[in-house]
Amino acid sequence: MTLLQRMEEVERRIVAACERSGRRREDVHVVAVTKYVSLDMTGRVIHAGLKHIGENRWHHAEAKWNEFREEACWHFIGSLQSKKAKDIVGKFDYIHSLDRVSLAEAIEKQAQALDITVRCFIQVNVSGEVSKHGLAPDEVKPFLDKLSQYPHIEPIGLMTMAPYEAEPEETRPVFRSLRQLRNELNETRSIPLQHLSMGMSNDFEVAIEEGASWVRLGSILVGQEGD
Ligand SMILES: *Cc1c(COP(=O)(O)O)cnc(C)c1O
């Protein structure tokens, strides 16, 4: 399939998932994950109209960011070492993987120096898999309370990764739990957490049905080089 065919197919499936769940299409945003593809392909993706680009390592993203920085909005979706925060803050518009105080401190320090506010998702390990990053669900509320000490960090929502399932329907409880956690947290927040970053190539339709406002799509949308 060509890029445009993949874009059409993904769009059709997003629209259908919205219809099934009574959601509006404009409430679901797409991050095109370019971590598997070259600089050239990333340019084609952006010029085809996908303006939100996701990368998970700065050393993979650097050349792409330098080339296309003005033409896209940049999302950092990978786990981030605190000492690498200074590479990311000021370049990426969103960080999807905030999951500990030491990282929040590092982001805050750099954001303060640059006099900017960084939009962050709190990464939650809903499934409890040891291989996954993120806070346990019951750690999120105390963590958010702590974040109020960091004025240059704007928590905008929660992010999770579901375990890979051959049958995507089996990821539904993970996405549902993240939405329920977000709703519970919002009962006591003055500024609500608006967003849920959840759903990847294998499970984005289920995630949308469960309330995803950002899906992060790599292989199904951007492809992998060599396709
Ligand atoms: C790679 C990656 C994605 C996209 O993966 P696909 O399954 O190819 O869509 C989404 N989110 C995160 C955090 C990733 O690392």
The ligand as a MOL file (V3000), in Angstrom:
LIG
                    3D

  0  0  0     0  0            999 V3000
M  V30 BEGIN CTAB
M  V30 COUNTS 15 15 0 0 0
M  V30 BEGIN ATOM
M  V30 1 C 6.4110 2.6910 18.4750 0
M  V30 2 C 5.3700 3.2850 19.3420 0
M  V30 3 C 4.0800 3.5050 18.8510 0
M  V30 4 C 3.6180 3.1110 17.4530 0
M  V30 5 O 3.7040 1.7520 17.2840 0
M  V30 6 P 2.8740 0.9600 16.1340 0
M  V30 7 O 2.4450 -0.3000 16.7770 0
M  V30 8 O 3.8140 0.7870 15.0070 0
M  V30 9 O 1.7000 1.8200 15.7830 0
M  V30 10 C 3.1640 4.0930 19.7030 0
M  V30 11 N 3.4840 4.4500 20.9680 0
M  V30 12 C 4.7150 4.2600 21.4690 0
M  V30 13 C 5.0040 4.6660 22.8640 0
M  V30 14 C 5.7020 3.6640 20.6820 0
M  V30 15 O 6.9260 3.4670 21.1860 0
M  V30 END ATOM
M  V30 BEGIN BOND
M  V30 1 1 1 2
M  V30 2 1 2 3
M  V30 3 2 2 14
M  V30 4 1 3 4
M  V30 5 2 3 10
M  V30 6 1 4 5
M  V30 7 1 5 6
M  V30 8 2 6 7
M  V30 9 1 6 8
M  V30 10 1 6 9
M  V30 11 1 10 11
M  V30 12 2 11 12
M  V30 13 1 12 13
M  V30 14 1 12 14
M  V30 15 1 14 15
M  V30 END BOND
M  V30 END CTAB
M  END
